Amino acid sequence: MQRKCIALCVAAVCCLAVSAAPKDLRFVDGENLTLINKTIETPDRYTRVDTTQYDGFTNYQRRELTQHSCGLALCFKTNSSSVYARPTYRLHKKLATQTGVNSEGFCLYIKKNGKWKYAGANTVGKDGNVSLVTDMAPGEKECILYLPNLSVLDKVEIGVDRNASLEAMPNPFRHKIVVFGSSFTHGVGCSRPGMSYPMQLERATGLHVCDFGMSGNSKLQQSYARVLADTEADAFLFDAFSNPSVKEIEERFVPFVKTIREKHPTTPLIFMQTIYRDYRNFNTKKDRYEQAKMNIAEKMVKEAMKTDPNIFWIVPNVNDGNETSADGIHPNDYGYTLWMESIRPQLTKILSRRGIK
């Protein structure tokens, strides 16, 4: 009797597995869909810098960091009841501070009643597919699929019902705001790719926000300044003081700005103060180190503002008295929401005065 019950349970599980498997799908290469949030064009569609065109990058930055698909997203319309993805990775891994979905998975948003709503997020299953959403109601949906934050992709295919439509749609966002920064901007600490503060800012404002986060490597280097100088943008937003030391800020800030200004003489350069890190709470050495960085950053930017009317200083806030840190350094999803909400009014006020609305 017991063996019979076990057999029935196994059969039931197998039936569930079969019913949960993808239906009759067709896959379309992401090359045929609209790619948004890309800072500068590259030969490889899902990478962020063609480092063969620039010197000064380390091997790690060339082979991995600048190649991450962080912030990139595909836009499309479909009347399918299900949406899947099928990636081909060149490199994928997971860090202790990141979920698998954030580092190597995908995150889908669908527009509903004029707003972008979370629809699903997942990693690759045993069949090689990423199941994002199933059993949707009939009708056409406008979709944004955010790509992995910490992986390098060679190819992405989108899966829909066999007889469903799937086509590219125009970029739903306007203007172009490029955000350069640290692991905070890169999205380390998020649960999924669509939750970094730049991506939340994009959906909240309708502005086209390009995430140029370089985790642990945003130190006001000339290599990145030259890439940004070659980038077309309506404005630049900088999380520039989270990685460099006091000495690096003192030595590199002015040359960094000068390089960008050579090709963008009047483009708004909006610098953010680095956020308060919870690991300072009881560690006096770290507290002194972080405060010294905050002090010199504010001093350097406000000095530059005296002679450049298009340099700005804003201060984010990621803590409302509750727990908002993933690891004592990086914000969690709620912390990123607080960051976005704290800078949104400051940022939109600056931009609107320059006709960027």
C-alpha positions, 0 to 999 in steps of 0.5 A, a space after each residue: 500500500 505504501 509503495 502504491 502511494 509513493 508511486 502515485 505521488 511520483 506520477 502526480 509530480 511528473 504530471 505537474 512537471 509536464 504541465 509546467 513545461 513550455 507549451 508549443 513555443 517559437 523563439 525569435 532572436 533578440 537581434 530583431 527587437 529593440 535594445 534600449 539603455 545602451 550607453 555607446 554602440 559596440 560591435 557585440 550587441 549586449 556589451 557596454 564598451 568596445 575596449 579595443 578602441 580605448 586604452 587604460 583598461 585592465 584585463 578584468 575590465 576588458 574581458 568581463 566588467 565592461 562586457 556585462 549586459 547590466 541595464 540593457 533591455 529588450 522592448 517588444 510587443 506580443 499577444 502571447 499568453 506566455 513569455 520565455 527567454 533563451 540566453 547564450 552566455 559567454 560568461 555567467 556567475 553569481 556573487 555572494 552579494 547577489 541573487 542568481 536572478 540578478 547576476 544571470 537571470 532576466 526580469 520582465 515588465 509589462 505596461 498596464 494602465 499606463 504604468 510598467 508593472 513587474 511580470 516575472 523574473 527567473 534564471 535558466 531552467 533545465 531545458 535551457 529556457 527562462 520561464 518569465 510569465 505564463 497564463 496571461 489574459 488575451 490581448 497585446 502587451 508592451 514588454 521590457 525585458 531587463 538582461 542580467 546584471 553580472 553576465 556576458 551574453 552572446 545571444 538572447 532569444 524570446 519565446 512566445 506561443 507558436 501562433 502569437 505575434 512578437 515584434 519590436 516596439 519603439 523605445 518607450 523612453 525619451 531623451 538620454 541620461 547616462 549614469 556612471 558609477 560603482 557597484 551601487 549603480 551596477 545593481 549589486 544587492 538587487 534581487 533582480 535586474 530591473 530593481 537598480 536605482 537607474 532602472 527604477 528611475 527610468 520607469 518612474 520618470 519616462 526618461 531613457 536612462 543608460 546604466 554605466 555602472 562599473 562595480 568596484 572600478 568607478 574611480 574617475 579614471 581617464 579610460 572611462 572619461 574618454 568613453 563618456 566623452 564619446 557618448 551622446 547624452 542629454 545629461 550625465 549623472 554620476 555616482 562617482 565618489 563611492 569607489 575612489 579614495 580621498 587621494 584619488 578624488 583629489 587627483 582625478 576629479 578635475 581631469 575627469 571633468 575636463 576630458 568630458 567637457 572637451 566634447 560636452 562643453 555645456 551638457 549637465 554633469 550631475 554629481 551625487 554624494 556617495 550614500 551612507 554605508 551601514 558598515 560605518 555604524 560601529 566601526 570607527 575606522 571605516 566611519 572616518 574613511 567614509 566621511 573623509 570621502 564624502 567631505 572631499 567629494 562635496 568640496 571638489 564638486 562645489 568648487 567646480 560649480 563656481 566656474 561651471 554653471 552646468 555642474 550640479 550636486 545632489 544628495 541621495 538617501 537610502 535609509 528611512 530608519 528601517 533596514 535597507 542594506 543587503 550586506 552593510 554596503 549595498 542597498 537592497 531593493 527597498 534601499 534602491 527605491 528610496 535612492 530613486 525617490 530621493 533623487 528624482 525631484 532633484 534631478 527632474 528639476 535640474 533637467 526640466 530647466 534645460 528642456 529635458 522633460 
